[in-house]
């Protein structure tokens, strides 16, 4: 086999650290802190989407009421 067959290159330190974290770092202080931050971001996003949906519903309801009042 020639050297060109395996083009994987040298591993960087950040790759090693990321892979180690994937294997062992889930239940550490750092892992829990990262997980908590992700959950907070997801919750914030969910709240914003719910507010957008509610705003759209209220706008539709207002236009329906206005249309009924005009008739």
C-alpha positions as CSV (number, residue, x, y, z in Angstrom):
1,X,0.0,0.0,0.0
2,X,1.2,3.4,-0.8
3,X,1.3,6.3,1.7
4,X,-1.5,8.1,-0.2
5,X,-4.0,5.4,0.7
6,X,-4.3,6.6,4.3
7,X,-4.7,10.4,4.2
8,X,-5.9,10.8,7.8
9,X,-3.1,13.2,8.7
10,X,-1.9,14.1,12.2
11,X,-4.5,14.5,15.0
12,X,-4.7,17.9,16.6
13,X,-4.9,18.5,20.3
14,X,-8.5,19.9,20.1
15,X,-9.6,16.8,18.3
16,X,-8.2,14.6,21.0
17,X,-9.7,16.7,23.7
18,X,-13.1,16.6,22.0
19,X,-13.0,12.8,21.6
20,X,-11.9,12.3,25.2
21,X,-14.8,14.5,26.3
22,X,-17.3,12.5,24.3
23,X,-16.1,9.3,25.9
24,X,-15.6,10.3,29.5
25,X,-16.6,13.9,30.2
26,X,-20.4,13.7,30.3
27,X,-20.7,13.4,34.1
28,X,-18.1,15.9,35.2
29,X,-18.6,19.5,36.4
30,X,-17.7,20.8,33.0
31,X,-20.0,18.3,31.2
32,X,-22.9,19.2,33.4
33,X,-22.3,22.9,33.0
34,X,-22.2,22.5,29.2
35,X,-25.4,20.4,29.2
36,X,-27.2,23.0,31.4
37,X,-26.2,25.8,29.0
38,X,-27.5,23.8,26.1
39,X,-30.8,23.1,27.8
40,X,-31.1,26.8,28.7
41,X,-30.6,27.8,25.1
42,X,-33.2,25.3,23.9
43,X,-35.7,26.5,26.5
44,X,-35.2,30.1,25.5
45,X,-35.7,29.2,21.8
46,X,-38.8,27.2,22.7
47,X,-40.2,30.2,24.6
48,X,-39.5,32.6,21.7
49,X,-41.2,30.3,19.2
50,X,-44.3,30.0,21.5
51,X,-44.5,33.8,21.8
52,X,-44.4,34.1,18.0
53,X,-47.1,31.5,17.6
54,X,-49.3,33.2,20.2
55,X,-48.8,36.6,18.6
56,X,-49.8,35.2,15.2
57,X,-52.9,33.6,16.8
58,X,-54.0,36.9,18.5
59,X,-53.5,38.8,15.3
60,X,-55.8,36.4,13.4
61,X,-58.4,36.5,16.2
62,X,-58.4,40.3,16.1
63,X,-58.9,40.4,12.4
64,X,-61.8,38.0,12.6
65,X,-63.5,40.1,15.3
66,X,-63.0,43.2,13.3
67,X,-64.5,41.6,10.2
68,X,-67.5,40.5,12.2
69,X,-68.0,43.9,13.7
70,X,-67.8,45.6,10.2
71,X,-70.6,43.3,8.9
